[in-house]
Amino acid sequence: MSEIKLKPCPFCGGEATYKRDRIAGIYCVKCTNCKCMTTFQFDFGEGEEVSKKKAADVWNRRDGNER
């Protein structure tokens, strides 16, 4: 699966990065500047790559469903 480009933070414009829960292997996206973040994304049995994609989709979503 190819890496999804993360948009800048919608609040401060800072750089976004993936954050992985070490135990569960699930992902969220977090701003490196203001520290705002999505919730961790998971559905049982889907795996890490699906969690990472879902986190990116949530982060990249903007008003009006623009991606």
C-alpha positions as CSV (number, residue, x, y, z in Angstrom):
1,M,0.0,0.0,0.0
2,S,1.4,3.4,-0.9
3,E,1.9,6.1,1.7
4,I,-1.0,8.6,1.8
5,K,0.1,12.2,1.9
6,L,-1.1,13.9,5.0
7,K,-2.5,17.5,4.8
8,P,-1.2,20.2,7.1
9,C,-2.9,20.6,10.5
10,P,-6.3,22.3,9.9
11,F,-5.8,24.4,13.1
12,C,-2.2,25.7,13.0
13,G,-0.9,24.5,9.6
14,G,1.7,22.3,11.3
15,E,3.2,19.1,9.9
16,A,1.2,15.9,10.5
17,T,2.6,12.5,11.3
18,Y,1.4,9.0,12.0
19,K,1.3,7.9,15.6
20,R,1.2,4.1,16.2
21,D,0.0,2.4,19.4
22,R,2.8,0.0,20.1
23,I,0.7,-2.7,21.7
24,A,-2.4,-2.7,19.5
25,G,-0.7,-1.8,16.2
26,I,-3.4,0.9,15.4
27,Y,-2.8,4.4,14.1
28,C,-3.9,8.0,14.5
29,V,-2.5,11.2,13.0
30,K,-1.1,13.9,15.2
31,C,0.1,17.5,14.5
32,T,3.8,17.9,15.4
33,N,3.2,21.6,16.3
34,C,-0.1,22.0,18.3
35,K,-0.4,18.2,19.1
36,C,-4.1,17.9,18.0
37,M,-4.8,14.4,16.8
38,T,-7.5,12.1,15.4
39,T,-8.8,9.2,17.4
40,F,-7.1,5.8,16.9
41,Q,-8.7,4.1,14.0
42,F,-9.5,0.4,14.2
43,D,-11.9,-2.4,13.4
44,F,-11.1,-5.8,14.8
45,G,-9.2,-8.0,12.4
46,E,-8.5,-5.4,9.7
47,G,-4.8,-4.9,10.4
48,E,-2.3,-2.0,10.6
49,E,-2.4,-0.8,7.0
50,V,-6.2,-0.4,7.1
51,S,-5.9,1.5,10.4
52,K,-3.2,3.8,8.9
53,K,-5.4,4.5,5.8
54,K,-8.4,5.2,8.0
55,A,-6.5,7.6,10.2
56,A,-5.2,9.5,7.1
57,D,-8.7,9.7,5.6
58,V,-10.0,11.1,8.9
59,W,-7.2,13.6,9.1
60,N,-7.3,14.7,5.5
61,R,-11.1,15.3,5.5
62,R,-12.0,18.9,5.4
63,D,-15.3,20.9,5.5
64,G,-17.5,20.1,2.6
65,N,-16.1,16.5,2.4
66,E,-13.1,17.9,0.4
67,R,-10.1,15.5,0.5
